[in-house]
Amino acid sequence: MRVLGIESSCDETGVALYCLERGLLAHRLHSQIALHAAYGGVVPELASRDHVRRLLPLVQEVLAEAGLHRGQIDGVAYTAGPGLIGALMVGAAAGRALAWALDVPAVGVHHLEAHLLAPLLEGGPMPTPFVALLVSGGHSMLIEVAELGSYRLLGDTLDDAAGEAFDKTAKLLGLPYPGGAALAQLATQGQTTHSFARPLTDRPGLDFSFSGLKTQVMLAIQRNQPLDDSGRANVAKSFEEAVTETLAIKCRRAMQQTGAGLLIVAGGVGANRRLRERLAADADGGGWQLRYPRTAFCTDNGAMVALAGALRLAAGDRQDLAIDVRPRWDLSELAPMRFELPPTFARAA
């Protein structure tokens, strides 16, 4: 089954072709970073308009890369939520119309489920039950996965997500938008000279909170003005250590609480080098496995949507002709996916 995946939930337009038997056939991604940089954040109306401009040309590029024509598409998947409603509507309308024109099934994909399943792009099934850390600009969540499609929320962010805290702290340090990756790079040049809090780690529970940490950083910057390059790097390093240690502590608790043998890490912050180092050390010491998607598939992309859509279609999910998007959508509302993966899936990457 060859499935075309469309991602348009926020500020990336992603298109990909995925085959359950052969793996990822082709993918393209257009980022809107330059478009939104002047505003210091995503402008929803501009995002939607840019998706309209970029989407169909990207579909053509993906088909050309895969050496296929439209008639060889067996299904279409598109991000139906959560996300910006206007941006979601662009991908959903295009995906549903294309499926209708080609007389193939369509399915709306949950954006977070697509992130959670992204490590499957590297090949090999993920044995359940396992725990997933979804950590990005909009989400910091720990989820117990009893089986594919069956999700139980263990912990959520109470305010700022980790990625949002990275970007806001980067802005305080004068780094360009979006600042998370730039902050991580700056941190490699610094020392841990500030004792920032590890929020909510002094009490039981698996929820996250990073708004207070962001305020701590702001006050530290104000106290130490003017900051030279070394001072800025030290703040960045101290902040990164606080966030990654907090995430690692919560992951250890989740693994102990559930008894799971596998931790999946997905989302943009999952590409952070320091976080990966911490979790790898914890996995070695705790006797559990750790899996990520490759760095290119940590952020929003069409490949994860095509994969999740292929699995949902194989499980019998179908979308009717109505174009239905859900800016807010709880993972627990999804139905389990009960079907046998093809024997070749373990080596499809």
C-alpha positions in Angstrom: 0.0 0.0 0.0 1.5 3.3 -1.1 0.1 6.2 1.0 0.6 9.9 0.3 1.0 11.9 3.6 0.3 15.6 4.0 1.4 17.6 7.0 0.2 21.2 7.4 -0.7 21.6 11.1 1.5 24.7 11.7 4.4 26.3 9.9 5.9 23.4 7.9 4.4 22.0 4.7 5.4 18.3 4.5 4.5 15.7 1.8 5.7 12.1 1.6 5.0 8.7 0.1 5.2 5.7 2.4 4.8 2.0 1.6 4.3 -0.6 4.3 6.3 -3.1 2.4 9.1 -0.9 1.1 9.3 1.9 3.6 9.7 5.6 2.9 9.7 6.2 -0.9 10.1 10.0 -1.0 9.5 13.1 1.1 9.7 16.9 0.8 9.4 19.6 3.4 9.1 23.4 3.2 9.7 25.4 6.3 8.1 28.8 6.9 10.8 30.0 9.3 11.9 32.9 7.1 8.2 33.9 6.6 7.5 34.2 10.3 10.9 35.4 11.5 10.0 39.1 11.2 7.1 38.6 13.7 9.0 36.5 16.2 6.3 33.7 16.0 3.9 31.9 13.7 1.2 34.2 12.1 -1.7 31.7 11.4 -3.1 33.5 8.4 0.3 33.7 6.7 0.9 30.1 7.5 -2.3 29.0 5.9 -1.7 31.0 2.7 1.8 29.6 2.4 0.5 26.0 2.7 -1.8 26.8 -0.2 1.1 28.0 -2.4 3.5 25.1 -1.5 1.4 22.0 -1.1 0.6 20.9 -4.7 4.1 21.6 -6.1 5.5 19.5 -3.2 3.1 16.6 -4.2 4.4 16.7 -7.7 8.0 16.7 -6.5 7.4 13.7 -4.2 5.8 11.7 -7.0 8.7 12.6 -9.3 11.3 11.5 -6.8 9.5 8.2 -6.2 9.1 7.6 -9.9 5.3 7.2 -9.6 2.2 8.9 -11.0 -0.9 9.9 -9.2 -2.8 6.7 -10.3 -0.3 4.6 -8.3 -1.3 6.2 -5.0 -3.3 3.7 -2.9 -4.4 6.0 -0.1 -4.1 9.6 1.2 -3.4 10.7 4.8 -3.5 14.2 6.1 -3.0 15.8 9.5 -6.5 16.4 10.9 -5.4 17.9 14.2 -4.4 19.2 16.6 -3.0 22.4 15.1 -3.9 25.8 13.6 -7.4 25.4 12.1 -6.7 27.3 8.9 -3.5 25.4 8.3 -5.2 22.1 9.0 -8.0 23.0 6.6 -5.6 23.5 3.7 -4.0 20.0 4.1 -7.4 18.3 4.8 -9.2 19.9 1.8 -6.3 19.0 -0.6 -5.9 15.5 0.8 -9.6 14.7 0.8 -10.1 16.1 -2.7 -7.2 14.2 -4.1 -8.4 10.9 -2.6 -11.9 11.5 -4.0 -10.4 12.3 -7.5 -8.3 9.1 -7.4 -11.0 7.0 -5.9 -8.8 5.9 -3.0 -9.4 5.9 0.7 -8.4 8.8 2.9 -7.7 9.1 6.6 -7.2 12.0 9.0 -4.2 11.5 11.2 -3.6 12.7 14.7 -0.5 14.9 14.7 0.8 13.6 18.0 0.3 9.9 17.0 2.3 10.6 13.9 5.1 12.0 16.0 4.9 9.0 18.4 5.1 6.5 15.5 7.9 8.3 13.7 10.7 6.0 15.1 9.1 3.2 12.9 10.5 5.1 9.9 13.9 3.6 11.0 12.5 0.1 10.5 11.5 -2.6 12.9 8.3 -2.7 15.1 8.1 -1.1 18.5 7.2 -3.8 21.0 4.3 -2.7 23.3 3.8 -1.7 26.0 6.2 1.2 25.9 6.4 4.8 27.1 6.6 7.8 24.8 8.0 11.3 25.5 6.5 13.8 23.1 8.5 17.0 23.5 8.2 19.9 21.2 7.3 23.6 20.9 3.7 22.9 21.9 3.8 19.7 23.8 5.6 18.1 26.7 3.8 14.8 27.4 4.6 11.3 28.7 2.3 8.6 27.3 1.9 5.0 28.1 1.2 2.9 24.9 -0.5 -0.4 25.7 -0.8 -1.1 21.9 -0.6 1.0 18.8 -3.5 3.4 18.9 -4.2 2.8 22.7 -2.7 5.8 24.6 -2.9 6.8 28.3 -1.6 10.2 29.4 0.8 9.9 32.3 2.0 13.6 32.4 1.4 16.8 30.6 2.7 20.4 30.6 0.9 22.7 32.9 2.0 25.8 31.1 5.0 26.3 28.7 6.1 23.3 26.8 9.9 22.5 26.8 10.3 23.7 23.2 8.4 26.9 23.9 10.6 27.5 26.9 13.7 27.0 24.7 12.4 29.5 22.1 11.4 32.1 24.6 14.7 31.8 26.5 16.6 32.1 23.2 14.7 35.4 22.5 15.8 36.7 25.9 19.4 36.0 24.9 18.9 37.8 21.6 19.1 34.7 19.4 17.2 34.6 16.0 13.8 33.0 15.6 13.2 30.1 16.2 15.8 30.0 18.8 15.7 26.5 20.3 18.4 25.0 18.1 20.5 28.2 18.3 20.3 28.1 22.1 21.5 24.5 22.1 24.4 25.4 19.9 25.3 28.3 22.1 25.1 26.1 25.2 28.0 23.9 23.8 30.3 26.9 24.4 29.2 27.6 28.0 29.5 26.3 31.6 26.8 25.5 34.2 27.2 28.7 36.2 23.6 29.3 37.2 21.6 27.0 39.5 18.2 27.0 37.8 15.3 25.0 39.2 14.3 21.5 38.0 10.5 22.3 38.1 8.1 19.8 39.8 10.9 17.3 40.4 10.7 17.8 44.2 7.3 16.2 44.4 5.6 13.1 43.0 4.0 13.1 39.6 4.9 13.2 35.9 3.6 16.7 34.9 5.8 19.4 33.5 6.1 23.2 34.1 8.6 25.4 32.4 7.2 28.9 32.8 8.8 29.5 36.2 12.2 28.4 34.8 11.9 30.9 32.0 11.2 33.6 34.5 14.3 32.5 36.5 16.4 32.9 33.3 15.0 36.3 32.6 15.9 37.5 36.2 19.4 36.1 35.9 19.9 37.9 32.6 18.7 41.2 34.2 21.0 40.7 37.2 24.1 40.1 35.1 23.7 42.9 32.6 25.6 43.6 30.4 26.1 40.0 29.3 29.1 39.3 27.2 29.3 36.3 24.8 30.6 34.0 27.6 27.9 35.1 29.9 25.2 34.4 27.3 26.7 30.9 26.7 26.7 30.2 30.4 23.0 31.1 30.7 22.2 28.9 27.7 24.1 26.0 29.1 22.6 26.3 32.6 19.1 26.5 31.1 19.6 23.5 28.8 20.9 21.5 31.8 17.8 22.3 33.8 15.4 21.4 31.1 17.0 18.2 30.0 17.6 17.0 33.6 13.9 17.7 34.4 12.8 15.7 31.3 15.2 12.8 32.2 13.9 12.7 35.8 10.3 12.4 34.7 11.2 9.8 32.1 12.9 7.7 34.7 9.8 7.9 36.9 7.6 6.9 34.1 9.7 3.9 33.2 9.7 2.8 36.9 6.0 3.4 37.3 4.9 1.5 34.2 7.6 -1.2 34.2 7.9 -0.7 30.4 11.1 -1.8 28.6 11.1 0.8 25.9 11.1 4.6 25.8 10.3 6.4 22.6 11.3 10.1 22.2 9.8 12.2 19.5 9.2 15.9 18.7 11.6 18.7 17.9 13.2 18.8 21.4 13.9 15.1 20.9 16.8 16.1 18.6 18.6 17.9 21.4 22.0 16.3 21.9 22.2 16.8 25.7 18.8 15.3 26.2 19.8 12.3 24.2 23.0 11.9 26.2 21.1 11.9 29.5 18.4 9.5 28.4 21.0 7.1 26.8 22.8 7.0 30.2 19.6 6.4 32.1 18.6 3.6 29.6 21.9 1.9 30.1 21.6 2.1 33.9 18.0 1.2 34.0 18.1 -1.7 31.6 15.5 -0.3 29.1 15.7 0.5 25.4 15.6 3.9 23.9 14.5 4.8 20.3 14.2 8.0 18.3 13.4 9.0 14.8 16.3 10.4 12.8 16.8 14.2 13.5 15.1 15.2 10.2 11.9 13.5 11.4 11.8 14.9 14.9 10.2 18.1 13.7 6.9 18.2 11.8 7.1 16.3 8.5 5.1 14.5 5.9 6.9 11.2 6.4 5.4 10.6 9.8 1.9 11.4 8.6 2.3 9.0 5.6 3.5 6.3 8.0 0.7 6.8 10.5 -1.8 7.0 7.7 -0.6 3.8 6.2 -1.0 2.0 9.5 -4.5 3.5 10.1 -5.6 2.5 6.6 -4.2 -1.0 7.1 -6.2 -1.2 10.3 -9.4 -0.3 8.4 -9.8 3.4 9.3 -11.5 5.5 6.6 -12.6 9.1 6.3 -15.9 10.0 4.7 -16.3 12.8 2.2 -16.7 15.4 5.0 -13.6 17.6 5.6 -13.2 17.4 9.4 -10.3 18.9 11.3 -9.9 19.2 15.1 -7.6 22.0 16.4 -7.9 20.2 19.8 -7.9 16.5 19.9 -7.1 14.2 22.8 -4.9 11.2 22.0 -7.0 9.0 24.3 -10.0 9.3 21.8 -8.2 7.3 19.2 -9.1 3.6 18.6 -6.5 0.8 18.9 -5.0 -0.4 15.6 -5.3 -4.2 15.5 -3.8 -5.8 12.5 -0.8 -7.8 11.4 2.2 -5.8 10.1 3.7 -7.3 6.8 6.7 -9.5 7.3 8.9 -7.1 5.4 8.0 -4.2 7.7 10.9 -4.9 10.1 13.4 -3.9 7.4 11.4 -1.1 5.8 13.3 2.1 6.4 
